[in-house]
Amino acid sequence: MAATGGVFSIAGKLDRLFRTTGGPEPSHMAVAEAIRERQGISISHTYIWQLRTGRRDNPTVQHLTALAAYFGVPVAYFLDDELAARVDSQLELLRSLRTAGVTEIALRAADVSPRGRETISEAIRQVWESEHPTAG
């Protein structure tokens, strides 16, 4: 069950999703517009801001589902703290890879066979797991 306030609140989880998108942080307006256009769900940027800042803390299932779909996480992310911790770990890994000069690795890997890419992927996973023994 989600705790009230703090890192396990809906506000805390939504804030982490905004901060770990991998690129520039999207605006509340951009998220609301994308949800309306792609999912047909009416949601305002003000409401998203209220959820993110904790000023509103009882969103509808429809709005949680829409936000989860926008950020590419399961809706249970907002409801299950253990799942949220696992997803956050994966998002942090993705963010780290994006900011750690992985572009060069990706460009070089593009010219490698599929089997070679699997080997590279496995090596990266093993290094990450050795540096994060309590994660996952």
TIRO-2110 file (N, C-alpha, C; in Angstrom, 1 decimal):
// TIRO-2110
0.9, -1.2, 0.0, N, 1, A
0.0, 0.0, 0.0, CA, 1, A
0.9, 1.2, 0.0, C, 1, A
0.5, 2.2, -0.7, N, 2, A
1.3, 3.4, -0.9, CA, 2, A
1.3, 4.2, 0.4, C, 2, A
2.4, 4.8, 0.8, N, 3, A
2.5, 5.6, 2.0, CA, 3, A
2.0, 7.0, 1.6, C, 3, A
1.5, 7.8, 2.5, N, 4, A
1.1, 9.1, 2.3, CA, 4, A
2.3, 10.0, 2.3, C, 4, A
2.5, 10.9, 1.4, N, 5, A
3.6, 11.8, 1.3, CA, 5, A
4.9, 11.1, 1.0, C, 5, A
6.0, 11.8, 0.9, N, 6, A
7.3, 11.2, 0.7, CA, 6, A
7.5, 10.5, -0.7, C, 6, A
8.5, 9.6, -0.7, N, 7, A
8.9, 9.0, -2.0, CA, 7, A
7.8, 8.0, -2.5, C, 7, A
7.0, 7.5, -1.7, N, 8, A
6.0, 6.5, -2.1, CA, 8, A
4.6, 7.1, -2.4, C, 8, A
4.5, 8.4, -2.4, N, 9, A
3.2, 9.0, -2.7, CA, 9, A
3.1, 9.1, -4.2, C, 9, A
1.9, 9.3, -4.6, N, 10, A
1.6, 9.5, -6.1, CA, 10, A
2.4, 10.7, -6.6, C, 10, A
2.4, 11.8, -5.8, N, 11, A
3.1, 13.0, -6.2, CA, 11, A
4.6, 12.7, -6.4, C, 11, A
5.2, 11.9, -5.4, N, 12, A
6.6, 11.6, -5.5, CA, 12, A
6.9, 10.7, -6.7, C, 12, A
6.0, 9.8, -7.0, N, 13, A
6.2, 8.9, -8.1, CA, 13, A
6.1, 9.6, -9.4, C, 13, A
5.1, 10.5, -9.5, N, 14, A
4.9, 11.3, -10.7, CA, 14, A
6.0, 12.2, -11.0, C, 14, A
6.5, 12.8, -9.9, N, 15, A
7.7, 13.7, -10.0, CA, 15, A
8.9, 13.0, -10.6, C, 15, A
9.1, 11.8, -10.1, N, 16, A
10.3, 11.0, -10.6, CA, 16, A
10.1, 10.6, -12.0, C, 16, A
8.9, 10.3, -12.5, N, 17, A
8.6, 10.0, -13.9, CA, 17, A
9.0, 11.3, -14.7, C, 17, A
8.5, 12.4, -14.3, N, 18, A
8.9, 13.6, -15.0, CA, 18, A
10.4, 13.9, -15.1, C, 18, A
11.1, 13.6, -14.0, N, 19, A
12.5, 13.9, -14.0, CA, 19, A
13.4, 12.9, -14.7, C, 19, A
12.8, 11.7, -14.9, N, 20, A
13.6, 10.6, -15.5, CA, 20, A
13.2, 10.2, -16.9, C, 20, A
12.7, 11.2, -17.7, N, 21, A
12.2, 10.9, -19.0, CA, 21, A
13.4, 10.6, -20.0, C, 21, A
14.6, 11.0, -19.6, N, 22, A
15.7, 10.8, -20.4, CA, 22, A
16.1, 12.0, -21.3, C, 22, A
15.2, 12.9, -21.5, N, 23, A
15.5, 14.1, -22.2, CA, 23, A
15.1, 15.3, -21.4, C, 23, A
14.9, 16.4, -22.1, N, 24, A
14.4, 17.6, -21.3, CA, 24, A
13.1, 17.2, -20.6, C, 24, A
12.9, 17.7, -19.4, N, 25, A
11.7, 17.4, -18.7, CA, 25, A
10.4, 17.9, -19.5, C, 25, A
9.4, 17.1, -19.7, N, 26, A
8.3, 17.7, -20.4, CA, 26, A
7.5, 18.6, -19.6, C, 26, A
6.8, 19.6, -20.2, N, 27, A
6.0, 20.5, -19.4, CA, 27, A
4.7, 19.8, -19.1, C, 27, A
4.0, 20.3, -18.1, N, 28, A
2.7, 19.7, -17.7, CA, 28, A
1.7, 19.9, -18.9, C, 28, A
1.9, 21.0, -19.6, N, 29, A
1.0, 21.3, -20.8, CA, 29, A
1.3, 20.2, -21.8, C, 29, A
2.5, 19.9, -22.1, N, 30, A
2.9, 19.0, -23.2, CA, 30, A
2.3, 17.6, -22.8, C, 30, A
2.4, 17.2, -21.5, N, 31, A
1.9, 15.9, -21.1, CA, 31, A
0.4, 15.9, -21.3, C, 31, A
-0.3, 16.9, -20.8, N, 32, A
-1.8, 17.0, -20.9, CA, 32, A
-2.2, 16.9, -22.4, C, 32, A
-1.5, 17.6, -23.2, N, 33, A
-1.9, 17.6, -24.7, CA, 33, A
-1.6, 16.3, -25.3, C, 33, A
-0.5, 15.7, -25.0, N, 34, A
-0.2, 14.3, -25.5, CA, 34, A
-1.2, 13.3, -25.1, C, 34, A
-1.6, 13.4, -23.8, N, 35, A
-2.6, 12.4, -23.3, CA, 35, A
-4.0, 12.6, -24.0, C, 35, A
-4.3, 13.9, -24.2, N, 36, A
-5.6, 14.2, -24.9, CA, 36, A
-5.5, 13.7, -26.4, C, 36, A
-4.4, 14.0, -27.1, N, 37, A
-4.3, 13.6, -28.5, CA, 37, A
-4.1, 12.1, -28.7, C, 37, A
-3.3, 11.5, -27.9, N, 38, A
-3.0, 10.0, -28.1, CA, 38, A
-4.0, 9.1, -27.5, C, 38, A
-4.6, 9.5, -26.4, N, 39, A
-5.4, 8.6, -25.6, CA, 39, A
-6.9, 9.0, -25.6, C, 39, A
-7.2, 10.3, -26.0, N, 40, A
-8.5, 10.8, -25.9, CA, 40, A
-9.1, 11.0, -24.5, C, 40, A
-8.2, 11.2, -23.6, N, 41, A
-8.5, 11.4, -22.2, CA, 41, A
-8.4, 12.9, -21.9, C, 41, A
-9.5, 13.4, -21.3, N, 42, A
-9.4, 14.9, -21.0, CA, 42, A
-8.7, 15.0, -19.6, C, 42, A
-7.6, 15.8, -19.6, N, 43, A
-6.9, 16.0, -18.4, CA, 43, A
-6.2, 17.4, -18.6, C, 43, A
-6.2, 18.2, -17.6, N, 44, A
-5.6, 19.5, -17.7, CA, 44, A
-4.2, 19.6, -17.2, C, 44, A
-3.4, 20.5, -17.7, N, 45, A
-2.0, 20.7, -17.2, CA, 45, A
-2.0, 21.1, -15.7, C, 45, A
-3.0, 21.8, -15.3, N, 46, A
-3.1, 22.3, -13.9, CA, 46, A
-3.4, 21.1, -13.0, C, 46, A
-4.2, 20.2, -13.5, N, 47, A
-4.5, 18.9, -12.7, CA, 47, A
-3.2, 18.1, -12.5, C, 47, A
-2.5, 18.0, -13.6, N, 48, A
-1.2, 17.2, -13.6, CA, 48, A
-0.3, 17.9, -12.6, C, 48, A
-0.2, 19.2, -12.7, N, 49, A
0.7, 19.9, -11.7, CA, 49, A
0.2, 19.7, -10.3, C, 49, A
-1.1, 19.7, -10.1, N, 50, A
-1.6, 19.4, -8.7, CA, 50, A
-1.3, 18.0, -8.2, C, 50, A
-1.4, 17.1, -9.1, N, 51, A
-1.0, 15.7, -8.7, CA, 51, A
0.5, 15.6, -8.4, C, 51, A
1.3, 16.2, -9.3, N, 52, A
2.7, 16.1, -9.1, CA, 52, A
3.2, 16.8, -7.8, C, 52, A
2.5, 17.9, -7.4, N, 53, A
3.0, 18.6, -6.2, CA, 53, A
2.2, 18.2, -5.0, C, 53, A
1.3, 17.2, -5.1, N, 54, A
0.6, 16.7, -3.9, CA, 54, A
-0.6, 17.6, -3.5, C, 54, A
-0.9, 18.6, -4.3, N, 55, A
-2.1, 19.4, -3.9, CA, 55, A
-3.4, 18.7, -4.2, C, 55, A
-3.3, 17.7, -5.1, N, 56, A
-4.4, 16.7, -5.3, CA, 56, A
-3.8, 15.4, -5.1, C, 56, A
-4.5, 14.5, -4.4, N, 57, A
-3.8, 13.2, -4.2, CA, 57, A
-4.8, 12.0, -4.4, C, 57, A
-5.9, 12.2, -5.0, N, 58, A
-6.9, 11.1, -5.2, CA, 58, A
-7.3, 11.1, -6.7, C, 58, A
-6.4, 10.8, -7.6, N, 59, A
-6.8, 10.8, -9.0, CA, 59, A
-7.7, 9.7, -9.4, C, 59, A
-8.4, 9.8, -10.5, N, 60, A
-9.2, 8.7, -11.0, CA, 60, A
-8.3, 7.6, -11.6, C, 60, A
-8.8, 6.4, -11.7, N, 61, A
-8.1, 5.3, -12.3, CA, 61, A
-7.8, 5.7, -13.8, C, 61, A
-8.8, 6.4, -14.4, N, 62, A
-8.6, 6.8, -15.8, CA, 62, A
-7.4, 7.7, -15.9, C, 62, A
-7.2, 8.7, -15.0, N, 63, A
-6.1, 9.6, -15.1, CA, 63, A
-4.8, 8.9, -14.8, C, 63, A
-4.8, 8.1, -13.8, N, 64, A
-3.6, 7.3, -13.4, CA, 64, A
-3.2, 6.4, -14.6, C, 64, A
-4.1, 5.8, -15.2, N, 65, A
-3.8, 4.9, -16.4, CA, 65, A
-3.3, 5.7, -17.5, C, 65, A
-3.8, 6.9, -17.8, N, 66, A
-3.4, 7.8, -18.9, CA, 66, A
-1.9, 8.3, -18.6, C, 66, A
-1.7, 8.7, -17.3, N, 67, A
-0.3, 9.1, -17.0, CA, 67, A
0.7, 8.0, -17.1, C, 67, A
0.3, 6.8, -16.6, N, 68, A
1.2, 5.6, -16.7, CA, 68, A
1.5, 5.3, -18.2, C, 68, A
0.5, 5.3, -19.0, N, 69, A
0.7, 5.1, -20.5, CA, 69, A
1.6, 6.1, -21.1, C, 69, A
1.4, 7.4, -20.7, N, 70, A
2.3, 8.4, -21.3, CA, 70, A
3.7, 8.1, -20.9, C, 70, A
4.0, 7.8, -19.7, N, 71, A
5.4, 7.6, -19.2, CA, 71, A
5.9, 6.2, -19.5, C, 71, A
5.0, 5.3, -20.0, N, 72, A
5.5, 3.9, -20.4, CA, 72, A
5.7, 3.0, -19.2, C, 72, A
4.9, 3.2, -18.1, N, 73, A
5.0, 2.4, -16.9, CA, 73, A
3.7, 1.7, -16.7, C, 73, A
3.6, 0.6, -16.0, N, 74, A
2.3, 0.0, -15.7, CA, 74, A
1.6, 0.9, -14.7, C, 74, A
0.3, 0.9, -14.8, N, 75, A
-0.5, 1.7, -13.8, CA, 75, A
-0.2, 1.3, -12.4, C, 75, A
0.1, 0.1, -12.2, N, 76, A
0.4, -0.4, -10.8, CA, 76, A
1.6, 0.3, -10.2, C, 76, A
2.4, 1.0, -11.1, N, 77, A
3.5, 1.8, -10.6, CA, 77, A
3.1, 2.8, -9.5, C, 77, A
1.9, 3.3, -9.7, N, 78, A
1.4, 4.3, -8.7, CA, 78, A
0.8, 3.7, -7.5, C, 78, A
0.5, 2.4, -7.5, N, 79, A
-0.2, 1.8, -6.4, CA, 79, A
0.6, 0.8, -5.6, C, 79, A
1.7, 0.2, -6.2, N, 80, A
2.5, -0.8, -5.6, CA, 80, A
3.9, -0.3, -5.4, C, 80, A
4.3, -0.1, -4.2, N, 81, A
5.6, 0.5, -3.9, CA, 81, A
6.7, -0.4, -4.3, C, 81, A
6.6, -1.7, -4.2, N, 82, A
7.6, -2.6, -4.6, CA, 82, A
7.9, -2.6, -6.1, C, 82, A
6.8, -2.6, -6.8, N, 83, A
6.9, -2.4, -8.3, CA, 83, A
7.5, -1.1, -8.7, C, 83, A
7.0, 0.0, -8.0, N, 84, A
7.6, 1.3, -8.2, CA, 84, A
9.1, 1.3, -8.0, C, 84, A
9.5, 0.7, -7.0, N, 85, A
11.0, 0.7, -6.7, CA, 85, A
11.7, 0.0, -7.8, C, 85, A
11.2, -1.1, -8.3, N, 86, A
11.8, -1.8, -9.4, CA, 86, A
11.8, -1.0, -10.7, C, 86, A
10.7, -0.4, -11.0, N, 87, A
10.6, 0.5, -12.2, CA, 87, A
11.6, 1.7, -12.1, C, 87, A
11.6, 2.3, -10.9, N, 88, A
12.5, 3.4, -10.6, CA, 88, A
14.0, 3.0, -10.9, C, 88, A
14.3, 1.8, -10.4, N, 89, A
15.7, 1.3, -10.7, CA, 89, A
16.0, 1.2, -12.1, C, 89, A
15.0, 0.7, -12.9, N, 90, A
15.2, 0.5, -14.3, CA, 90, A
15.3, 1.9, -15.0, C, 90, A
14.5, 2.8, -14.6, N, 91, A
14.5, 4.2, -15.2, CA, 91, A
15.8, 4.9, -14.8, C, 91, A
16.3, 4.7, -13.7, N, 92, A
17.6, 5.3, -13.3, CA, 92, A
18.7, 4.7, -14.1, C, 92, A
18.7, 3.4, -14.4, N, 93, A
19.7, 2.7, -15.2, CA, 93, A
19.6, 3.3, -16.6, C, 93, A
18.4, 3.5, -17.2, N, 94, A
18.2, 4.0, -18.5, CA, 94, A
18.7, 5.5, -18.5, C, 94, A
18.4, 6.3, -17.5, N, 95, A
18.9, 7.7, -17.5, CA, 95, A
20.4, 7.7, -17.4, C, 95, A
21.0, 6.8, -16.6, N, 96, A
22.4, 6.8, -16.5, CA, 96, A
23.1, 6.4, -17.8, C, 96, A
22.5, 5.5, -18.5, N, 97, A
23.0, 5.1, -19.8, CA, 97, A
23.0, 6.2, -20.8, C, 97, A
21.9, 7.0, -20.7, N, 98, A
21.7, 8.1, -21.7, CA, 98, A
22.7, 9.2, -21.4, C, 98, A
23.0, 9.4, -20.1, N, 99, A
23.9, 10.5, -19.8, CA, 99, A
25.4, 10.1, -19.7, C, 99, A
25.7, 8.8, -19.8, N, 100, A
27.1, 8.3, -19.6, CA, 100, A
27.9, 8.1, -20.9, C, 100, A
27.5, 8.8, -21.9, N, 101, A
28.2, 8.6, -23.2, CA, 101, A
27.9, 7.3, -23.9, C, 101, A
26.8, 6.8, -23.7, N, 102, A
26.4, 5.5, -24.3, CA, 102, A
26.1, 5.7, -25.8, C, 102, A
26.0, 6.9, -26.2, N, 103, A
25.7, 7.1, -27.6, CA, 103, A
26.8, 6.5, -28.5, C, 103, A
28.1, 6.7, -28.0, N, 104, A
29.2, 6.1, -28.8, CA, 104, A
29.1, 4.6, -28.9, C, 104, A
28.8, 4.0, -27.7, N, 105, A
28.6, 2.5, -27.7, CA, 105, A
27.5, 2.1, -28.6, C, 105, A
26.4, 2.8, -28.6, N, 106, A
25.2, 2.5, -29.4, CA, 106, A
25.6, 2.6, -30.9, C, 106, A
26.3, 3.6, -31.3, N, 107, A
26.7, 3.8, -32.7, CA, 107, A
27.6, 2.7, -33.2, C, 107, A
28.5, 2.3, -32.3, N, 108, A
29.4, 1.2, -32.7, CA, 108, A
28.7, -0.1, -32.7, C, 108, A
27.7, -0.3, -31.8, N, 109, A
27.0, -1.5, -31.8, CA, 109, A
26.1, -1.7, -33.0, C, 109, A
25.7, -0.6, -33.7, N, 110, A
24.9, -0.7, -34.8, CA, 110, A
25.5, -1.5, -36.0, C, 110, A
26.9, -1.5, -36.0, N, 111, A
27.6, -2.3, -37.0, CA, 111, A
28.0, -3.7, -36.5, C, 111, A
27.4, -4.1, -35.4, N, 112, A
27.8, -5.4, -34.9, CA, 112, A
26.6, -6.4, -35.2, C, 112, A
27.0, -7.6, -35.3, N, 113, A
25.9, -8.6, -35.6, CA, 113, A
24.9, -8.7, -34.4, C, 113, A
23.7, -9.3, -34.7, N, 114, A
22.8, -9.4, -33.6, CA, 114, A
23.4, -10.2, -32.4, C, 114, A
24.1, -11.3, -32.7, N, 115, A
24.8, -12.1, -31.6, CA, 115, A
25.8, -11.2, -30.8, C, 115, A
26.5, -10.4, -31.6, N, 116, A
27.5, -9.5, -30.9, CA, 116, A
26.8, -8.5, -30.0, C, 116, A
25.6, -8.0, -30.4, N, 117, A
24.9, -7.0, -29.6, CA, 117, A
24.3, -7.7, -28.4, C, 117, A
23.9, -9.0, -28.5, N, 118, A
23.5, -9.7, -27.3, CA, 118, A
24.6, -9.8, -26.3, C, 118, A
25.8, -10.1, -26.8, N, 119, A
27.0, -10.2, -25.9, CA, 119, A
27.3, -8.9, -25.2, C, 119, A
27.2, -7.8, -26.0, N, 120, A
27.4, -6.5, -25.4, CA, 120, A
26.4, -6.2, -24.3, C, 120, A
25.1, -6.5, -24.6, N, 121, A
24.0, -6.2, -23.7, CA, 121, A
24.2, -7.0, -22.4, C, 121, A
24.6, -8.3, -22.5, N, 122, A
24.8, -9.1, -21.4, CA, 122, A
26.0, -8.6, -20.5, C, 122, A
27.0, -8.2, -21.2, N, 123, A
28.2, -7.6, -20.5, CA, 123, A
27.8, -6.4, -19.7, C, 123, A
27.0, -5.5, -20.3, N, 124, A
26.5, -4.3, -19.6, CA, 124, A
25.7, -4.7, -18.4, C, 124, A
24.8, -5.7, -18.6, N, 125, A
23.9, -6.1, -17.5, CA, 125, A
24.7, -6.6, -16.3, C, 125, A
25.7, -7.4, -16.6, N, 126, A
26.6, -8.0, -15.6, CA, 126, A
27.4, -7.0, -14.8, C, 126, A
27.9, -6.0, -15.5, N, 127, A
28.6, -4.9, -14.8, CA, 127, A
27.6, -4.1, -13.9, C, 127, A
26.5, -3.8, -14.5, N, 128, A
25.5, -3.1, -13.7, CA, 128, A
25.1, -3.8, -12.4, C, 128, A
24.8, -5.1, -12.6, N, 129, A
24.4, -6.0, -11.4, CA, 129, A
25.6, -6.0, -10.4, C, 129, A
26.8, -6.1, -10.9, N, 130, A
27.9, -6.1, -9.9, CA, 130, A
28.1, -4.8, -9.1, C, 130, A
27.7, -3.7, -9.7, N, 131, A
27.7, -2.4, -9.1, CA, 131, A
26.5, -2.1, -8.3, C, 131, A
25.4, -2.9, -8.4, N, 132, A
24.2, -2.6, -7.7, CA, 132, A
23.7, -4.0, -7.2, C, 132, A
24.4, -4.5, -6.2, N, 133, A
24.1, -5.9, -5.8, CA, 133, A
22.7, -6.0, -5.1, C, 133, A
22.1, -4.9, -4.5, N, 134, A
20.8, -5.1, -3.8, CA, 134, A
19.7, -4.7, -4.8, C, 134, A
20.0, -4.2, -6.0, N, 135, A
18.9, -3.9, -6.9, CA, 135, A
18.4, -5.1, -7.6, C, 135, A
17.1, -5.0, -8.0, N, 136, A
16.5, -6.1, -8.8, CA, 136, A
16.2, -7.2, -7.9, C, 136, A
END
